[in-house]
C-alpha cells in the first residue's frame, strides 16, 4: 500500500483508540470506536481478493451492529438516568446491552462466529492488527464499566469462550483460524476475572498481545498459513521453528514459560473468591487449547517432511533474518515467569 495512504490510516487507528481511552461520554466513546473501525477497513480490503472482500464485509456488518447496540444502550441509559457519563449507569437493561455489544465487538462466545471467518480472509499482518490492537478500545470500556456489569453474565461468557475456543480449534488446519480460536479462549480468561481482579485481566491482556504478536510475526516470516506448510519450517529456518515451538507452548500455558503466569494467577484469585468449580472447569477446558498447540508443535519440529534438493539448498544460501520486534516479543513470550512479583507490582 502507498505510504501516503497507509500513514493516515494508521494514525486514524491510533486516534480512534486514544479517543476511546480518554473518553467518558457515550457519544465520544462511540465516535472513537467508529473511527477505529473505518480506519482498518481499507487495510483489510487492499488485497482486492474475493476472500478479503468477504472478510471485510462480514467485519463491517458485525462492527456496525455492535456499535449500534452500544449507542442504543448509551441512549437508553441517558433516557433512564439523565446522564451521558459512562460511569453513571444504573439501568440493568443498559448494562446487559453494553456487555453483549462489547462481546460482539471482541468476539466472545456466542457472538464469536465472525472472528475466524474474518481472520481467515486477511493476510497475517492485518490479522495481527485485528487480533491485538482492535481489542484495546473495547477493553478500555470494560475496564471502566466492570463494577457496574453483571458478574454472572461475564463469567458465563468467559467460561463458554474458553470451552468453545478450545473445542472449535481441534479440527482446524488453517493457522489463522487456529489463532482466532486461540484468541477467543484467551479473551475468555480475561472476561472471567475482570470483575474480581482487573489488574490480572490487564496483565493477561498484555501477555496475550505479546504472545500473539510473536506468533503472527513468526508465521509471517516463515510464510506459513496452513499446518502442512509449517512442517517444512525446520528445513528452511531451524532457529525460527524452535522459537515457534516454545512460543506455542507458552500460548498453551505450560510452565516455566510466560503464558503459565496469567493462568496460574487467575486460578489462584478465583480460588480465593470461593469460585473453585468455575476455576476447575477453566483449568480442564484449557487442555482443549493445549491439544491443538501441541499438534502444531508436533507438525513444526517433530516431523520431517520430504526434503527435495531445493529445500536443502534454500536455507543454506538464503538466511531468514529475525527483525527486532520479533526478537523482543519472542523473548518476552518465553522469559517473563521469573518476573511475576515485579509484574504484579507494576499492574497492581
Protein Blocks (a to p, Z undefined) as FASTA:
>chain_A
ZZklmmmmmmmmmmmmmmmmmpcbfklmmmmmmmmmmmmmmmmmmnopaklmmmmmmmmm
mmmmmmmmmmmmmmmmmmmnopabfklcfbfklmmmmmmmmmmmnopafklmmmmmmmmm
pcfklmmmmmmmmmmmmmmmmmmmmmmpcfklmmmmmmmmmmmmmmmmmmpcbfklmmmm
mmmmmmmmmmmmmmmmmmlmmmmmmmmmmmmmmmmmmmmmnopabfklmmmmmmmmmmlm
mmmmmmmmmmnopafbfklmmmmmmmmmmmmnopamlmmmmmmmmmmmmmmmmmmmmmmm
mpccdddfklmmmmmmmccdddfklmmmmmmmmmmmmmmmmmmmmmZZ
